[in-house]
């Protein structure tokens, strides 16, 4: 009798569990049916082109998948680029097309000038983001004092023009060799950062470069680190700088294209353009002994000095020169054509200053 009661109880419990499982299964089937029905309705609405659904999808895609980051236009969209040499061309005002210059085919020379006479050449149409001429623009070269455009850029981005700078012992002009250009500043002199930048870019003072570096970073070594960081930010990755002046060092190098990238960033600063466009600058200096003196600095480039004549259709805004034995004669310029369109032109490593300006004038005449 006891066994029979236990068996009956076990059967009732089993039936109860089975009934419960069936109820749960039925509920799940009902839920899945509802979900399936909702999905079907949504699919039908989308298939039929529901304006609301399409609008939501379009809005989401616009805000998340069509940003410039995803189109690869974050940095290089407005930059001139070139992976190989580009022949110097003359732009025809009649046809709007380009044609290779008359001298381009002479002696098998596609550039319009003798390539063995220079280390590298570049002509960049800033507004149209076009490279009009390129020769060895990615080749490692020594920059000489064209380095100072990066020195100026780092100073403009990390200092104030009104800063008062006290010249350090390392920046004293007496510390430099006789053939190393200086602005004549002395240890203990006080002048503004604006004064120093004018002397740096116009007269190419190596002493000014060191004074700027010491003021901005505390030392030339730390300033060089800032220069390399700035170059990396601008994607000038084939360069390495060890000093703010450009005095020769085997480990201090760049490329013509990297100089274009740096100079292109420099001309975004109105203060930079104002300085390189100046015919002269007079600095007011207070000496360590409290006496005051005025020093006038003038540009070193031959166009500004009237020793070279630009083409009739070109206006020279200004730029930076550089000369060392390893670098040769170098010049980077900001110019404008007759319509006011800006160009950056670079010639590195010319054999002499007359050849440098002869080739630069020839190139500028083609814009």
C-alpha positions in Angstrom: 0.0 0.0 0.0 2.8 2.4 0.9 4.6 1.6 -2.4 1.4 2.3 -4.4 1.0 5.7 -2.8 4.6 6.6 -3.6 4.2 5.6 -7.2 1.0 7.7 -7.5 2.7 10.7 -6.1 5.7 10.4 -8.4 3.4 10.1 -11.4 1.5 13.2 -10.4 4.7 15.2 -9.9 6.0 14.1 -13.3 2.7 15.1 -15.0 2.9 18.5 -13.3 6.5 19.1 -14.5 5.6 18.1 -18.0 2.6 20.5 -18.0 4.8 23.3 -16.8 7.4 22.6 -19.5 4.6 22.7 -22.1 3.4 26.0 -20.8 6.9 27.5 -21.0 7.4 26.1 -24.5 4.1 27.6 -25.6 5.0 31.0 -24.2 8.4 30.9 -26.0 6.6 30.0 -29.3 4.2 32.9 -28.8 7.1 35.3 -28.1 9.1 34.1 -31.1 6.0 34.5 -33.3 5.5 38.1 -32.1 9.2 38.8 -32.7 9.1 37.2 -36.2 5.9 39.2 -37.0 7.6 42.5 -36.0 10.7 41.7 -38.1 8.5 40.9 -41.0 6.7 44.2 -40.7 10.0 46.1 -40.4 11.4 44.2 -43.4 8.3 45.1 -45.4 8.5 48.7 -44.4 12.2 48.9 -45.4 11.6 47.0 -48.6 8.8 49.4 -49.5 11.2 52.3 -49.0 9.7 53.8 -45.9 10.8 57.5 -45.9 11.3 57.5 -42.2 13.5 54.5 -42.2 15.6 55.7 -45.1 16.0 59.1 -43.4 17.2 57.5 -40.2 19.7 55.3 -42.1 21.0 58.2 -44.1 21.4 60.3 -41.1 23.3 57.6 -39.3 25.6 56.9 -42.2 26.3 60.6 -42.8 27.3 61.2 -39.2 29.3 58.0 -38.8 30.7 56.7 -42.1 31.3 59.7 -44.4 33.5 61.8 -42.2 36.8 63.0 -43.7 38.6 60.5 -41.5 37.1 57.6 -43.4 37.8 59.2 -46.8 41.5 59.6 -46.1 41.4 63.4 -46.4 42.3 64.2 -42.8 45.8 65.5 -43.7 46.9 65.2 -47.3 43.8 66.4 -49.1 45.2 69.9 -49.6 48.8 69.1 -50.0 51.0 68.8 -53.1 52.3 65.3 -53.6 54.7 63.5 -56.0 56.3 60.1 -55.9 58.7 60.6 -58.8 60.4 63.4 -60.8 58.0 65.7 -62.6 59.1 67.7 -65.7 59.0 71.5 -65.5 56.0 72.6 -67.5 54.8 76.0 -68.8 51.1 76.8 -68.2 49.4 78.1 -71.3 47.1 81.0 -70.7 45.5 80.4 -74.1 44.6 76.7 -73.7 44.7 76.3 -69.9 46.9 73.2 -70.5 50.4 72.4 -69.6 53.3 71.8 -72.1 56.8 70.9 -71.4 59.1 73.9 -71.5 61.2 74.6 -74.6 64.4 73.5 -72.8 62.9 70.4 -71.5 64.1 68.1 -74.2 67.4 69.6 -74.6 70.3 67.1 -74.0 67.7 64.6 -72.8 66.8 66.9 -69.9 63.1 66.7 -69.0 63.4 69.3 -66.2 64.3 72.5 -68.1 67.6 72.9 -66.2 70.7 70.8 -65.7 70.0 68.3 -62.9 73.6 67.8 -62.0 73.8 71.5 -61.1 71.4 71.1 -58.1 70.6 68.5 -55.4 66.8 68.9 -55.5 64.1 71.1 -56.9 60.4 71.5 -56.2 57.7 73.9 -57.5 54.3 73.6 -55.7 51.0 75.2 -56.6 49.6 75.8 -53.1 45.9 76.6 -53.9 45.5 73.8 -56.5 47.6 71.3 -54.4 49.6 70.4 -57.5 53.3 69.7 -57.9 54.4 71.5 -61.1 58.0 70.4 -60.9 59.9 67.8 -58.9 63.5 66.6 -58.9 64.9 64.5 -56.1 62.3 65.9 -53.7 62.5 62.8 -51.5 66.3 62.5 -51.5 68.2 63.1 -48.3 69.9 66.5 -48.4 71.5 68.9 -45.9 69.3 72.0 -45.3 71.8 74.6 -44.1 69.9 77.7 -42.9 66.6 76.7 -44.5 66.4 74.9 -41.1 65.5 78.2 -39.6 62.0 78.1 -41.0 61.3 75.2 -38.7 63.0 77.0 -35.8 60.6 80.0 -36.5 57.6 77.7 -36.7 58.3 76.0 -33.3 58.9 79.5 -31.8 55.7 80.9 -33.1 53.7 78.0 -31.8 55.3 77.9 -28.4 56.2 81.5 -27.6 54.8 85.0 -27.7 56.3 87.7 -30.0 56.3 90.2 -27.0 58.4 87.8 -24.8 61.5 89.5 -23.5 64.5 87.2 -24.1 67.8 87.5 -22.3 70.6 86.2 -24.5 72.5 83.2 -23.0 76.3 82.7 -23.1 75.8 80.0 -25.8 74.0 82.4 -28.1 76.7 85.1 -27.9 77.8 86.0 -31.4 81.4 85.7 -30.4 80.9 81.9 -30.0 80.5 81.4 -33.7 83.1 81.1 -36.4 83.9 84.0 -38.7 82.1 82.4 -41.7 79.0 81.6 -39.6 76.4 84.3 -40.0 75.4 86.2 -36.9 73.2 89.1 -35.9 75.7 90.4 -33.4 73.8 89.8 -30.2 75.8 89.4 -27.0 75.4 87.5 -23.7 73.1 89.4 -21.4 71.4 91.4 -24.2 67.6 91.8 -23.8 65.3 91.9 -26.8 62.0 90.5 -27.8 61.2 87.2 -29.5 59.9 89.2 -32.4 63.3 90.9 -32.7 65.0 87.5 -32.7 62.7 86.0 -35.3 63.3 88.9 -37.7 67.0 88.5 -37.4 66.7 84.8 -37.8 64.6 84.8 -41.0 65.9 88.0 -42.6 69.6 88.0 -41.8 69.9 84.3 -40.9 71.6 84.8 -37.6 72.9 81.6 -36.0 73.2 83.4 -32.7 69.5 84.3 -32.9 68.6 80.7 -33.5 70.4 79.6 -30.3 68.8 82.4 -28.3 65.4 81.4 -29.5 66.0 77.7 -28.7 67.3 78.5 -25.2 64.3 80.7 -24.5 61.6 78.3 -25.8 63.1 75.0 -24.6 65.9 75.8 -22.2 68.6 74.3 -24.4 69.3 73.6 -28.1 69.1 69.9 -27.4 65.6 70.1 -26.0 64.6 72.5 -28.8 65.8 70.0 -31.4 63.5 67.5 -29.9 60.6 69.9 -30.3 61.7 70.5 -33.9 61.6 66.8 -34.7 58.2 66.4 -33.0 56.8 69.3 -35.1 58.3 67.7 -38.3 56.7 64.4 -37.4 53.4 66.1 -36.9 53.6 67.6 -40.4 54.5 64.2 -41.8 58.0 65.4 -42.7 59.3 62.0 -41.7 62.4 61.9 -43.8 64.1 64.6 -41.7 66.1 64.8 -38.5 67.3 68.0 -36.9 69.9 68.4 -34.2 70.2 72.2 -34.0 68.1 75.3 -34.6 70.5 76.9 -37.0 71.3 74.4 -39.8 75.1 74.5 -39.2 76.4 71.2 -40.6 76.0 68.0 -38.8 75.9 64.6 -40.6 72.8 63.7 -38.5 71.0 66.9 -39.5 69.2 66.4 -42.7 65.9 66.7 -44.6 64.3 66.5 -48.1 63.0 69.2 -50.4 59.5 67.7 -49.9 59.8 67.9 -46.2 60.9 71.5 -46.4 57.8 72.2 -48.5 55.6 70.6 -45.8 57.3 72.7 -43.1 57.2 76.0 -45.2 53.6 75.3 -46.1 52.7 75.3 -42.4 54.9 78.4 -41.7 53.0 80.6 -44.2 49.7 79.9 -42.4 51.1 82.2 -39.7 50.6 85.9 -40.6 53.6 86.9 -38.4 55.9 84.6 -40.5 54.7 86.0 -43.8 55.1 89.5 -42.5 58.7 88.9 -41.5 59.8 87.3 -44.7 58.1 90.0 -46.7 60.0 92.8 -44.8 62.7 94.8 -46.6 64.5 95.3 -43.3 64.0 95.3 -39.5 65.5 97.4 -36.7 65.9 95.7 -33.4 66.0 97.7 -30.1 68.4 95.9 -27.8 69.2 96.6 -24.2 72.8 95.5 -23.3 73.8 93.7 -20.1 75.2 97.0 -18.9 71.8 98.8 -19.4 72.8 100.7 -22.5 70.5 100.7 -25.5 71.4 100.2 -29.2 69.6 99.7 -32.5 70.6 97.0 -35.0 69.3 96.9 -38.5 68.9 93.5 -40.3 68.2 93.1 -44.0 67.2 90.0 -46.1 69.9 87.7 -47.5 68.0 86.6 -50.6 69.1 88.3 -53.8 65.6 89.2 -54.9 65.0 91.3 -51.8 68.5 92.8 -52.1 67.9 93.8 -55.8 70.7 91.5 -57.0 68.3 89.2 -58.9 65.2 90.1 -60.9 62.1 87.9 -60.8 60.0 87.3 -63.9 57.5 90.0 -64.7 54.5 87.8 -63.9 55.8 86.9 -60.4 55.8 88.7 -57.1 58.3 87.5 -54.5 56.8 87.5 -51.0 59.9 86.2 -49.3 61.7 83.1 -48.1 64.8 81.6 -46.6 68.3 81.1 -47.9 70.9 78.7 -46.8 74.6 77.9 -47.6 77.1 75.4 -46.3 79.7 73.3 -48.0 77.7 70.2 -47.6 74.3 71.7 -48.6 75.4 74.0 -51.4 73.4 77.1 -52.1 69.7 76.8 -51.1 66.6 78.9 -51.4 62.9 78.4 -50.5 60.4 81.0 -51.6 56.8 82.0 -51.3 55.7 83.7 -54.5 52.5 84.8 -56.3 51.6 84.7 -59.9 49.9 87.5 -61.8 46.5 86.4 -60.4 47.7 86.3 -56.8 47.9 82.5 -56.6 50.6 81.4 -54.1 53.5 79.0 -55.0 56.3 77.5 -53.0 59.5 77.0 -54.9 62.6 75.2 -53.7 66.1 74.8 -55.1 68.6 73.0 -52.9 72.3 72.5 -53.6 73.1 74.9 -56.5 76.8 75.1 -57.2 76.9 78.9 -56.8 74.6 81.8 -55.9 74.4 83.1 -59.5 73.3 79.6 -60.7 70.8 79.3 -57.8 69.0 82.5 -58.8 69.3 81.8 -62.5 67.6 78.5 -62.1 65.0 79.9 -59.6 64.1 82.7 -62.0 63.8 80.2 -64.9 61.5 78.0 -62.9 59.4 80.9 -61.7 58.9 82.2 -65.2 56.9 79.0 -66.0 54.1 79.6 -63.4 
